[in-house]
Amino acid sequence: MSWVANEVAGCRLKDQRLTQRLAVIVERLGAKPTASIPAACRGWGETQATYRFLSNERITAEEILEGHGQATVKRIAAEPVVLIVQDTTFLEYLKDGVGKGLGTLRETSREEHLLHPSVVFTPARVNLGVLTHRFWQRPEEPVGPLRAQRPIEEKESPRWVLGYDTACEVQRRCPETLVVSVADREGDIHEWFLAAAERAEEEQAAFVIRAKCNRRVAAHPQDTYLWEALRTAPVLGRTTIEVAAQARRAARQACLTVRARAVIFNRGRRRGGNLPPVRVQAVYVTEERPPPGEEPVEWMRLTNLPVDDFKTAQVILQWYRARWEIEIYFRILKQGCQIEKLRLDAPERLKRFSFE
């Protein structure tokens, strides 16, 4: 079985001819990933068939991804550990329209879409596939000033919890594999920690999240805050890393101190009622003696895995570093596949294409 046939075998489109067409489209675009649709297809007939497929209202984007998702789960089952990384990127889509009565002058409209995928990697950074693509547009009216007053169900935050739900479903289907959901600081949501704590053990995926909120934590003799609690945590060990040069920072070696401690986040305040306390493990890394004038390296990672020694803390830190692989995935979509430059005219076409 060819790689294309393997990736679309699990698709359940409403007509077998649609599945065959999907296989052809994937094969053509896979052979020429940087080309436009007409350049990738073999002739005008294939080009028209591809655009008709993308415009077909009988096909959902989720159905297109289903076969690849099933093939990805099979690859996951063969691994001892997988990292399911989720993040959000913006897709800017420019649409040209001829202005009425303006001759050759054109009017250009700009549409912005958000894409939130769950991409699977091994700890060695091998990409195993994509499980989900969540695709949406923000309302035209800005909601920023009112965001704090809205329940979480009306915000964009639930996408992170849904991404964790995906990891838990994979954990249920692949019991011999340790499934770890990895997220940047936007994933630091009390609802996520509760969702993990309330899961049955056999379907509870692990998580590693970059901390954002300096939450109040339970402590003796009195409550304190996350960063303060970890500054006094036991030192597990020390390590040295290479800090890359940036525009306003010279390259250097940084000596890092690693601490870890289990903490209990106090009740999360939400409109309509507080959320119950939840227990997580925090891993805190600091550069205690940075060069004069340089910002010290400082990382805070949250996980539901036990961290009892320096070796385990290092593993947690390395797993989070794999999060940067999704940035490469976004770069491939935008700069390699040129997804933002496609002339697909309609959001549904763009959505179906991104799932291919």
C-alpha positions as CSV (number, residue, x, y, z in Angstrom):
1,M,0.0,0.0,0.0
2,S,1.4,3.4,-1.0
3,W,1.8,6.1,1.7
4,V,-1.2,8.0,0.2
5,A,-3.5,5.0,0.2
6,N,-2.5,4.4,3.9
7,E,-3.3,7.9,4.9
8,V,-6.7,8.0,3.3
9,A,-7.8,4.4,4.0
10,G,-9.7,5.4,7.1
11,C,-11.6,8.3,5.4
12,R,-15.4,7.7,5.4
13,L,-16.5,10.2,2.7
14,K,-20.0,9.8,1.4
15,D,-18.9,8.5,-2.0
16,Q,-16.0,6.2,-2.8
17,R,-15.2,8.4,-5.8
18,L,-14.6,11.3,-3.4
19,T,-12.1,9.2,-1.5
20,Q,-10.4,8.3,-4.7
21,R,-10.3,12.0,-5.7
22,L,-8.9,12.9,-2.2
23,A,-6.1,10.4,-2.8
24,V,-5.2,12.0,-6.1
25,I,-5.2,15.5,-4.6
26,V,-3.0,14.4,-1.7
27,E,-0.6,12.6,-4.1
28,R,-0.3,15.7,-6.4
29,L,0.1,18.2,-3.6
30,G,2.5,15.9,-1.8
31,A,4.7,15.7,-4.9
32,K,4.7,19.5,-5.4
33,P,4.0,21.0,-1.9
34,T,5.2,24.5,-2.8
35,A,3.3,24.7,-6.1
36,S,-0.2,26.2,-6.6
37,I,-3.1,23.9,-7.2
38,P,-3.0,24.3,-11.0
39,A,0.7,23.8,-11.1
40,A,0.5,20.7,-8.9
41,C,-2.3,19.1,-10.9
42,R,-1.9,17.3,-14.2
43,G,-4.0,19.3,-16.6
44,W,-7.1,21.5,-16.4
45,G,-9.4,18.5,-15.8
46,E,-7.6,17.6,-12.5
47,T,-7.5,21.3,-11.5
48,Q,-11.2,21.7,-11.9
49,A,-11.8,18.4,-10.1
50,T,-9.7,19.7,-7.2
51,Y,-11.6,23.0,-6.9
52,R,-14.9,21.1,-7.1
53,F,-13.8,18.8,-4.3
54,L,-12.8,21.8,-2.1
55,S,-16.2,23.4,-2.8
56,N,-18.2,20.3,-2.2
57,E,-20.6,20.9,0.7
58,R,-21.1,17.2,1.3
59,I,-17.5,17.0,2.5
60,T,-16.4,18.2,5.9
61,A,-12.9,19.2,6.8
62,E,-13.0,16.6,9.7
63,E,-13.8,13.8,7.2
64,I,-10.8,14.7,5.1
65,L,-8.5,14.5,8.1
66,E,-10.0,11.3,9.6
67,G,-8.0,8.8,7.6
68,H,-4.7,10.5,8.4
69,G,-5.7,10.7,12.0
70,Q,-6.3,7.0,12.2
71,A,-3.0,6.3,10.6
72,T,-1.3,8.7,13.1
73,V,-2.9,6.8,16.0
74,K,-1.4,3.5,14.7
75,R,2.0,5.1,14.6
76,I,1.5,6.4,18.1
77,A,0.7,2.9,19.4
78,A,4.2,1.8,18.3
79,E,5.9,4.4,20.4
80,P,6.7,4.4,24.2
81,V,6.2,8.1,24.5
82,V,4.5,10.7,22.2
83,L,4.1,14.5,22.6
84,I,0.9,16.0,21.3
85,V,1.7,19.6,20.8
86,Q,-1.1,22.2,20.3
87,D,-0.8,25.9,19.4
88,T,-2.6,28.6,17.5
89,T,-1.5,30.5,14.4
90,F,-3.1,33.2,12.3
91,L,-3.7,32.8,8.6
92,E,-4.1,36.0,6.6
93,Y,-6.1,35.5,3.4
94,L,-6.1,38.4,0.8
95,K,-9.0,38.4,-1.7
96,D,-8.9,40.5,-4.8
97,G,-12.1,41.9,-6.3
98,V,-12.5,44.1,-9.4
99,G,-14.0,47.4,-8.3
100,K,-17.2,48.3,-10.2
101,G,-16.7,51.2,-12.6
102,L,-13.0,51.4,-11.7
103,G,-11.6,49.8,-14.9
104,T,-8.5,47.7,-14.1
105,L,-8.2,48.9,-10.5
106,R,-8.8,46.2,-7.9
107,E,-10.2,46.2,-4.4
108,T,-8.5,44.0,-1.9
109,S,-10.1,42.6,1.2
110,R,-8.3,40.9,4.1
111,E,-9.6,38.0,6.1
112,E,-8.0,36.6,9.2
113,H,-8.5,33.0,10.2
114,L,-7.2,31.1,13.2
115,L,-5.8,27.6,13.1
116,H,-5.3,25.4,16.2
117,P,-3.9,22.0,15.4
118,S,-2.7,19.1,17.5
119,V,0.5,17.7,16.0
120,V,2.2,14.5,17.3
121,F,6.0,14.2,17.8
122,T,8.3,11.7,19.4
123,P,10.7,12.9,22.1
124,A,13.3,12.7,19.3
125,R,11.3,15.3,17.3
126,V,10.0,13.0,14.6
127,N,6.6,14.2,13.3
128,L,4.0,11.3,13.4
129,G,1.1,13.3,12.0
130,V,-1.8,15.6,12.8
131,L,-4.8,14.6,14.9
132,T,-7.0,17.7,14.8
133,H,-7.3,21.1,13.1
134,R,-9.6,23.6,14.7
135,F,-10.3,26.5,12.4
136,W,-12.3,29.6,13.1
137,Q,-12.7,33.4,12.7
138,R,-13.0,36.0,15.3
139,P,-16.1,38.2,15.4
140,E,-15.8,41.6,13.6
141,E,-16.7,43.5,16.8
142,P,-13.8,43.5,19.3
143,V,-14.5,41.7,22.5
144,G,-11.3,42.4,24.4
145,P,-12.7,44.8,27.0
146,L,-15.5,42.4,27.9
147,R,-13.4,39.2,27.9
148,A,-13.0,39.0,31.7
149,Q,-16.8,39.2,32.1
150,R,-17.6,36.3,29.7
151,P,-17.9,32.7,30.8
152,I,-15.1,30.4,29.4
153,E,-17.6,28.7,27.0
154,E,-17.9,32.0,25.1
155,K,-14.1,32.5,24.8
156,E,-11.4,30.9,22.7
157,S,-9.8,29.3,25.8
158,P,-11.8,26.0,25.5
159,R,-9.7,25.0,22.4
160,W,-6.9,24.1,24.8
161,V,-9.1,21.9,26.9
162,L,-10.4,20.3,23.7
163,G,-6.8,19.6,22.7
164,Y,-6.2,17.9,26.0
165,D,-9.4,15.9,25.5
166,T,-7.9,14.7,22.2
167,A,-4.8,13.6,24.0
168,C,-6.9,11.7,26.5
169,E,-8.8,9.9,23.8
170,V,-5.4,8.8,22.3
171,Q,-4.3,7.6,25.7
172,R,-7.4,5.5,26.0
173,R,-6.8,4.0,22.5
174,C,-3.1,3.5,23.1
175,P,-2.7,2.2,26.7
176,E,0.9,1.1,26.2
177,T,2.0,4.6,25.2
178,L,2.6,7.5,27.5
179,V,0.7,10.4,25.8
180,V,1.8,13.9,26.8
181,S,-0.1,17.0,25.9
182,V,2.2,20.0,25.5
183,A,1.1,23.7,25.4
184,D,2.5,27.2,25.6
185,R,1.4,29.7,28.3
186,E,-2.1,30.1,26.8
187,G,-2.8,26.6,28.0
188,D,-2.3,27.6,31.6
189,I,-6.1,27.3,32.4
190,H,-7.6,26.1,35.7
191,E,-10.2,24.2,33.7
192,W,-7.5,22.2,32.0
193,F,-6.0,21.1,35.4
194,L,-9.5,20.1,36.6
195,A,-10.2,18.1,33.4
196,A,-7.0,16.1,34.0
197,A,-7.7,15.5,37.7
198,E,-11.2,14.3,36.9
199,R,-10.2,11.8,34.3
200,A,-10.1,8.1,34.9
201,E,-6.6,6.9,35.3
202,E,-6.6,4.7,32.2
203,E,-7.5,7.7,30.0
204,Q,-5.7,10.5,31.8
205,A,-3.0,11.9,29.4
206,A,0.0,13.6,30.9
207,F,0.6,17.3,30.3
208,V,3.5,19.8,30.3
209,I,2.4,23.5,30.1
210,R,4.4,26.7,30.3
211,A,3.1,28.6,33.3
212,K,1.6,32.1,32.8
213,C,-0.4,32.9,36.0
214,N,1.3,33.5,39.3
215,R,-1.6,31.8,41.1
216,R,-2.2,31.7,44.8
217,V,-1.2,28.4,46.2
218,A,-1.9,26.7,49.5
219,A,1.1,26.7,51.9
220,H,2.0,26.5,55.6
221,P,1.9,28.7,57.7
222,Q,0.1,30.9,55.2
223,D,-0.8,30.9,51.5
224,T,1.7,32.3,49.0
225,Y,2.0,32.6,45.2
226,L,3.5,30.1,42.7
227,W,6.8,31.8,41.9
228,E,7.4,32.5,45.6
229,A,6.6,28.9,46.5
230,L,9.1,27.5,43.9
231,R,11.9,29.9,44.9
232,T,12.1,28.1,48.2
233,A,11.6,24.6,46.7
234,P,14.4,22.0,47.1
235,V,17.2,22.1,44.5
236,L,17.2,19.0,42.4
237,G,20.3,19.8,40.4
238,R,22.1,22.2,38.2
239,T,22.8,22.2,34.4
240,T,24.4,24.4,31.8
241,I,22.9,25.4,28.5
242,E,23.9,27.4,25.5
243,V,21.9,30.7,25.2
244,A,21.7,31.7,21.5
245,A,22.5,35.2,20.4
246,Q,19.7,37.6,19.7
247,A,19.4,41.2,18.5
248,R,20.1,42.6,22.0
249,R,21.7,39.6,23.6
250,A,25.1,38.0,23.1
251,A,25.5,34.3,23.1
252,R,26.6,32.8,26.4
253,Q,26.6,29.7,28.6
254,A,24.0,29.9,31.4
255,C,24.2,27.8,34.6
256,L,20.7,26.9,35.6
257,T,19.3,25.7,38.9
258,V,16.4,23.3,38.8
259,R,13.8,23.1,41.5
260,A,10.5,21.2,41.7
261,R,7.5,21.1,44.1
262,A,3.9,19.9,44.2
263,V,1.5,22.8,44.7
264,I,-2.2,23.2,45.2
265,F,-3.8,26.0,43.3
266,N,-6.5,27.7,45.3
267,R,-10.0,28.0,43.9
268,G,-10.2,29.5,40.5
269,R,-12.5,32.6,40.3
270,R,-15.1,32.4,37.6
271,R,-18.3,34.1,36.8
272,G,-21.1,32.0,38.2
273,G,-19.0,30.3,40.9
274,N,-15.4,29.4,41.9
275,L,-13.6,26.3,40.7
276,P,-12.3,23.8,43.2
277,P,-8.6,23.6,44.1
278,V,-6.4,21.4,42.1
279,R,-2.9,19.9,42.6
280,V,-0.1,20.1,40.0
281,Q,3.6,19.6,39.9
282,A,5.8,22.7,39.1
283,V,9.3,22.6,37.7
284,Y,11.2,25.9,38.1
285,V,14.5,26.8,36.4
286,T,16.4,29.9,37.1
287,E,19.8,31.4,36.1
288,E,21.0,32.7,39.5
289,R,24.1,34.6,38.2
290,P,23.3,36.2,34.8
291,P,25.9,38.5,33.3
292,P,25.5,42.2,34.2
293,G,22.7,43.8,32.3
294,E,21.3,40.5,30.9
295,E,17.9,39.2,31.7
296,P,18.2,35.9,33.6
297,V,16.9,32.7,32.1
298,E,13.7,31.6,33.9
299,W,11.3,28.8,33.1
300,M,8.2,27.5,35.0
301,R,6.6,24.3,33.8
302,L,3.5,22.7,35.1
303,T,2.7,19.0,34.8
304,N,0.6,16.2,36.3
305,L,3.6,13.8,36.3
306,P,5.5,13.1,39.5
307,V,8.9,14.9,39.5
308,D,11.0,13.4,42.3
309,D,14.5,13.8,41.0
310,F,16.8,15.8,38.7
311,K,16.7,13.3,35.8
312,T,12.9,13.4,35.7
313,A,12.9,17.2,35.8
314,Q,15.3,17.2,32.9
315,V,13.0,14.9,30.9
316,I,10.0,17.3,31.5
317,L,12.1,20.2,30.3
318,Q,13.2,18.4,27.2
319,W,9.6,17.4,26.4
320,Y,8.5,21.0,26.5
321,R,11.3,22.0,24.1
322,A,9.6,19.9,21.5
323,R,6.8,22.5,21.5
324,W,8.9,24.5,19.1
325,E,8.4,21.8,16.4
326,I,4.9,23.1,15.9
327,E,6.4,26.4,14.9
328,I,8.2,24.6,12.1
329,Y,4.9,23.0,11.1
330,F,3.3,26.5,10.8
331,R,6.3,27.7,8.8
332,I,5.9,24.8,6.4
333,L,2.2,25.6,5.9
334,K,2.8,29.3,5.3
335,Q,6.2,29.5,3.6
336,G,6.4,26.0,2.1
337,C,2.9,25.2,1.1
338,Q,2.0,28.9,0.6
339,I,-1.4,28.3,2.1
340,E,-2.0,32.0,2.6
341,K,-1.5,32.8,-1.1
342,L,-4.0,30.3,-2.4
343,R,-7.0,31.8,-4.4
344,L,-9.7,29.8,-2.8
345,D,-12.3,32.6,-2.5
346,A,-14.3,31.0,0.4
347,P,-13.3,30.1,4.0
348,E,-14.7,26.6,3.7
349,R,-12.4,25.9,0.7
350,L,-9.4,27.2,2.8
351,K,-10.5,25.0,5.7
352,R,-10.8,21.8,3.6
353,F,-7.4,22.5,2.0
354,S,-5.7,23.1,5.3
355,F,-7.0,19.7,6.5
356,E,-5.3,18.0,3.5
